[in-house]
């Protein structure tokens, strides 16, 4: 028997979202990503995708994603890092943000990406998530706009850090597929 949507354990995960100045990032990886974006050559204020030096942030490679900004206004994952796959329990490569699970998470992420496109600058987003069965985790995502050629925001680059209650990086999930344990 298949569980109904109301019985889906991911529905029990609650989220709170906030936006912060990227200069206040609580993790060195996020700070380095922001600095790489700031240092990259820009067209109309947006870095060219090909000029972004991802190699400056070697520990971020599995914890980054590239999101295509579609002409329709939708967002599709071009690349979804392997650590993200392990933490969330699914590979969203090729998915629209509206396909993310649970649906409340999809709605928050889509709104946050829209915010970055409108602002044309990096934004540090914080999501706090938890349920009765798991500790609260703080998920920080630096989302930064990129252009392929003419200064239009064509892609978003995201770099993440999942922090536990004491500020250490964790990949925990007890009782839900959202934020799965790392092997």
C-alpha positions in Angstrom: 0.0 0.0 0.0 1.3 3.4 -0.9 1.3 6.1 1.7 -1.0 9.1 1.0 0.5 12.5 0.9 -0.8 13.2 4.4 1.1 10.2 5.7 4.4 11.1 3.9 7.0 11.5 6.7 8.5 14.5 4.8 5.3 16.4 5.4 6.2 16.4 9.1 9.3 18.5 8.4 8.7 22.2 9.2 10.8 25.0 7.8 11.6 28.5 8.7 13.5 30.7 6.2 15.5 33.9 6.4 17.8 35.9 4.2 21.2 37.3 5.3 24.0 39.4 4.0 26.5 37.0 2.4 29.4 38.8 4.2 27.9 37.3 7.5 28.2 33.6 6.3 28.7 31.3 9.2 31.0 28.8 7.3 34.3 29.2 5.6 33.1 27.5 2.4 30.3 30.0 2.0 32.6 32.9 2.7 35.0 31.6 0.0 32.2 31.1 -2.5 31.0 34.7 -1.9 34.6 36.0 -2.4 35.0 34.0 -5.6 31.8 35.6 -6.9 33.0 39.1 -5.9 36.4 38.5 -7.5 35.1 37.1 -10.8 35.0 39.4 -13.9 31.5 40.7 -14.5 29.3 41.7 -17.4 26.7 44.3 -16.3 27.4 43.3 -12.6 27.0 39.6 -13.1 30.0 37.1 -13.3 30.5 35.1 -16.5 29.9 31.5 -15.7 33.2 30.5 -17.5 35.2 32.9 -15.3 34.1 31.6 -12.0 37.0 29.9 -10.2 35.3 26.9 -8.5 38.7 25.4 -7.9 39.3 28.2 -5.3 36.8 26.3 -3.1 37.9 22.7 -3.3 35.9 21.4 -0.4 32.7 22.7 -2.0 32.6 20.6 -5.1 30.1 18.0 -3.8 28.1 20.8 -2.1 27.4 23.0 -5.0 24.8 23.1 -7.7 24.2 25.0 -10.9 20.6 26.0 -11.7 19.4 27.1 -15.1 17.1 30.1 -15.1 14.6 29.1 -17.8 12.8 31.7 -20.1 9.5 30.6 -18.5 10.8 31.8 -15.1 11.2 28.3 -13.8 14.5 26.9 -12.4 16.0 23.6 -13.4 19.0 21.9 -11.8 21.9 21.5 -14.3 24.2 20.0 -11.6 23.3 18.8 -8.1 26.4 18.0 -6.0 27.0 14.5 -4.6 26.9 15.6 -1.0 23.5 17.3 -1.6 22.3 14.0 -3.1 23.5 12.1 0.1 22.0 14.7 2.4 18.6 15.0 0.8 18.2 11.4 -0.4 17.6 12.2 -4.1 19.5 13.6 -7.1 17.6 16.6 -8.4 19.8 17.0 -11.6 17.3 17.8 -14.4 14.5 18.6 -12.0 12.6 21.8 -11.7 12.7 23.4 -8.2 8.9 22.7 -8.1 9.8 19.0 -8.2 11.8 19.1 -5.0 10.5 17.2 -1.9 8.7 18.0 0.3 6.5 20.5 -1.4 6.9 23.2 1.3 10.7 23.0 0.7 10.2 23.3 -3.1 8.1 26.5 -2.6 10.7 28.1 -0.4 13.6 27.3 -2.7 11.7 28.6 -5.7 10.9 31.9 -4.0 14.5 32.3 -2.8 15.8 31.7 -6.4 13.4 34.3 -7.7 14.7 36.7 -5.0 18.3 36.2 -6.3 17.3 36.8 -9.9 15.4 40.0 -9.0 18.3 41.3 -6.8 21.1 40.4 -9.3 23.4 39.7 -6.4 24.3 36.8 -4.0 22.0 36.1 -1.1 22.7 33.9 1.9 19.6 31.9 2.7 19.0 30.1 5.9 16.5 27.3 6.3 15.8 25.8 9.7 14.2 22.5 9.4 13.1 19.8 11.8 10.4 17.5 13.0 9.4 15.9 16.3 11.7 12.9 15.4 14.8 14.9 14.6 17.0 17.7 15.8 16.7 21.1 14.1 19.3 21.7 11.5 20.3 25.0 9.9 20.9 24.8 6.2 22.7 27.8 4.7 22.8 28.3 1.0 24.7 31.0 -0.8 22.9 31.5 -4.1 24.6 33.7 -6.6 23.6 34.8 -10.1 25.7 34.0 -13.2 25.5 35.0 -16.9 26.6 33.0 -19.9 27.3 36.1 -22.0 25.3 39.3 -21.9 24.7 40.2 -18.3 21.3 38.5 -18.1 20.9 36.1 -15.2 21.1 32.7 -17.0 22.2 30.5 -14.1 22.4 30.4 -10.4 25.4 28.9 -8.5 24.6 27.6 -5.0 27.0 26.5 -2.3 25.7 25.0 0.9 26.6 24.2 4.5 24.3 22.2 6.8 25.0 23.1 10.4 23.9 21.4 13.6 22.8 23.2 16.8 26.5 23.8 17.8 27.5 25.3 14.5 29.4 22.2 13.3 28.7 20.9 9.8 26.5 17.8 9.9 24.4 15.6 7.6 21.8 14.2 9.9 18.4 12.8 9.5 16.6 10.6 11.9 13.1 9.7 10.9 12.9 11.4 7.5 14.6 11.2 4.1 15.2 14.9 4.2 18.8 15.5 5.3 19.8 11.8 5.3 22.9 10.6 7.2 26.1 10.5 5.3 27.8 7.1 4.8 
